[in-house]
Amino acid sequence: MSTQAGVAVEAVGVGKVFTTRSGTVTALEDIDLTVGAGEFVSLIGPSGCGKSTLLRLVADLDTPTSGQLTVFGSTARTAREGQQYGIAFQQAGLLPWRTVRANIELPLELHGVGKLQRRARATELLALVGLTDFALSFPHQLSGGMQQRVAIARSLAEQPSLLLMDEPFGALDEMTRERMQTELVRICAESGAAVLFVTHSIPEAVFLSDRVVVMSPRPGRIAAVLDIGLPDGQSRGESTREDAAFFAHVTAVREALHGGSTAPVHGVDVR
């Protein structure tokens, strides 16, 4: 997953405060983060540290209380309106009455793309996620992993330059999860999209990422940023998980996660 020139996401001093009946809650504080075009960055940290909140801010599903957030140099709203990002959640969220093909075509249909163009794009994406033979199947006829592949294909329908993913494999069993991680590495390498990925799994973050961003307990801050020096995305596979460098990076992320420091650490290299 080589990083292309340019910046996909840039957060400078971003904070988010929620007002509740019992008072205010500071979810994020002073977040400085850059995600390069074509780069895979994972966010990891304890529950409630603001990982998903940060993803929602990038997706323009919520607005920062402070700081500046840009997506491809423009506001998050501009990026959303321009369909510059795709988004996938823990649940696939497929429409049960639509076929696999029709689910993938949905974003294109909603934005007025013609039938022939929709079909051609869906055919490309079905091949990309390995589901060509299931185009006319319905979601209930698919396994959980296959449903997530459909959701990823749908998120790529409009050829976004950025994917926002909030624990998309969290509900899968371990074997399926590992297969989906390998599949995602391949898909991202082929699509060239940047990825901002939320996870609670240290091995998952290390396997997938160019960099892992470790966040502190609420108020969420960036505690550490670790560079992951594993083989280029297309080369990552089952053997990667047995490599000494992989285990060393897992240990480094675990130590950063449990170290309690809130001072950012950049460029950690354990090779």
N, C-alpha and C positions, 0 to 999 in steps of 0.2 A: 504494500500500500504506500507507494511513494508519494510524497507531498508535492503537489503542483505549485506553481507560482501563484501568489495571491492569498487573500485572507477570506475565509468563509464567515467566521464569527469573531467579533471582538467585543469584549466587555471591559469597561474601564470604571472602576469604583462602583460597580453595580450593587445595590442593596434592595431588599424587599421587606416591607413591614406590613403585617396584616392587622387589621383592627377587629377584635372580637368583643363579645359581651363582657368578658372578664378583663379586658385591657388590650394592649398591643403585643404582638409577637414579632420579633425580628427573625425572619427566616433566612435571610442572606445579608452579609455585611462585607462591603469593600472587596467585591469579586473582580479580579483582573485576570482575564483569560483570552487567549487567541487560539483559534482553530484554523489551521491553514487549509487552503483548497486541496481536496483530495486526501486530507489527513484523517485518521481514525483516532478519536480521543474519547476515553472512557471517564465517567465520573463515578467515584466510589466513596462510600462513607457510611456512618451509622444511620439508622432510620431517623427521619426527621431533620437531617442536616441540610436539606434544601436542594438536593440533586434534581428532583422532579420539578421543583419550583423554578430552578434555573432553566431547565429544558422548556418549560411553559413560557418563560419570558422570551426565549429565543424564537419560539413558535408563535409569538404574539397572542397567546391565549391568556396572558396577564401582562401587566406593565410594571416596570421597575419603579420603586419609590425614589431611588437616587441613582446617580451615575449615568453612563452612556452605553448603549448596546446597539451594535450595528451588525447587519447580516449582508455580506457582499457589498459593504460600504454604504448601505442604505438602512433605513429603519426596519425593524422587524415587521412592521405592518406592510411596508412596501414589498418585502420579500414574500410575505404571505399572499398578498394580492397578486404578485407576479408568479405564484406557484414555483418559487425557487427552492422549496424544501418539501420533502415527503416525511410522513410521521407514522410510527408504528408503536403500539402499546403492548402490554403483557398479554391482553386478550386480543385475538385476531380481529374481532369485531366485524366479521363477514355477515352479509345479509343472507339469511338462510333460504330465502325464496329465489335467489339469483344463483346461476351457475358460477363455477370458478371463473370462466371467461368473462361473464357479465360483472362479477365483483371487481375484477381487474380493470375493466373498462369504465367503471363507475365515475372516477374523477374526470375522465375525458368527456364522458357523457354530460356531466354536470356543467362543464365549461364549453359545451357546444361543439365539440369535435365531431366531425362527420363519421358515419357508420363505418365506411371502408377504412378510414384512418384508425379508428378505434380498434377494429378487428386486426389490422396489421400490427399495431403496437402491442396488443394483447398476445398475439402469436409470438412476437419476439420475446416478450417477458415470460410466457409459459415455457419457452425453450430455455431461457436463462435460469429459471428456478427448477427446471427438470420436471415440469408437470404437464407437458404437451398432451399426454394420454388421458389427462383428467379434466380437460377443458370443459366438458359438458357435465361433469359431476357437480353435486351440490355439497355445501360445507359439511353436512352431517355424514357424508360418505367418506370423509377424509380423516386421517389421523391428526393429532394436535400439531405435530411438526409440519405436516403438509398444509394445514390451515395457516400456520405462521408464514410459510413460504408464499402462499397466496397473498397474505397481508403485506409482505415485503414487496412482492411484484406490484401490488396496487400502489404502494408508496412510491414506486419508481415510474409509474405510468406516465407522468408528465415530465419525465427526464430531469428531475431536480438535481441541483448541484450540491444539495445538502440533505442528509437523512438524520432525523431526530428519532431516537429509539429509547423507549422507557421500559427496561426489563422485558424485552420481547420474548425471551426464552424462560422467564421465571417460573412458568407453570408447567414446564416440560420435565419429563424424567431425565436422569443424568445422561443416559446413552443418546437419547434424541437431542438433548441440549448440545452435546458435543458435536453431533453430526451437523446440527444447525449452525453452530459456530464456524465450522469448517466451510459450510455452504456460504455463510455470510461473507467470509474472507474472500471467497472466489467472486461472489456477486459484486462486492465493493470494488475489487480490483478491476473487474470488467466494466463497471459503470463509471468509475472515476469519481464518484461522489464523496464529499467529505461526510464524516459521521460523528455525531455527538451521542454517546451511548451511556445510559444509566444502568448500573448493575450493583448487586450486593456481593457478587462472586469475584474473589480475587483472581483465581485461575482464569476465569472468563475474561476479565479485564486485561490480563497479561497476554493471553493468547490472541486477542483481537486487535490490540491497540498499538499505535505508534507511540502514544503517550498516555499515562494514567494520571488523572488528577484526583488526589486524595483530599476529601473535605472533612472538616472538623465538626463536632457536635454543634447544635444550634447555639448561637447564631452561626449559620454556615459560612465558613471561610475556607480558602484554599490553604491546606496545611503543607502539601508537597506536590510537586509535578515530577514524575519519573519518566525518563526516556526508556522505551523498551527496545533493546537492540536485538530483536529476533529477525529471522530471515524475512525477506520481502514477502508481502501478503500472499502471492500466488504459490509460494513454497511452503507455507505453513500447513501442517497436516498432523496426523496422529503421532508421527515421530517427534514433532515439536514438543508435545506434552511430556516426553520422556527425556528431553535434553537437559543437561545440567544448567544451562543458561536460563531455561524456562523456570526451573525451581529456584534459582538465585533471584530472579525478578519477582517471583511470587513472595519469597521471603522479604525482599526489600519493600514491596508494597504493604505486606502485613506489618512490618516494623513501623512504616510511616503511618499506617492506619491506627496502630495501637500506641504510637509513641507519645501522643498528647501534645506535640509541638504545633503551634499555629504559624510558625515562620515558614514561608514558602521555601522549598528546596528544589532547585531546577537542575536538569541535566544529570540526574543520578544514573550512573552506568556501572553495572555490576558484572560486565563480561570479563 
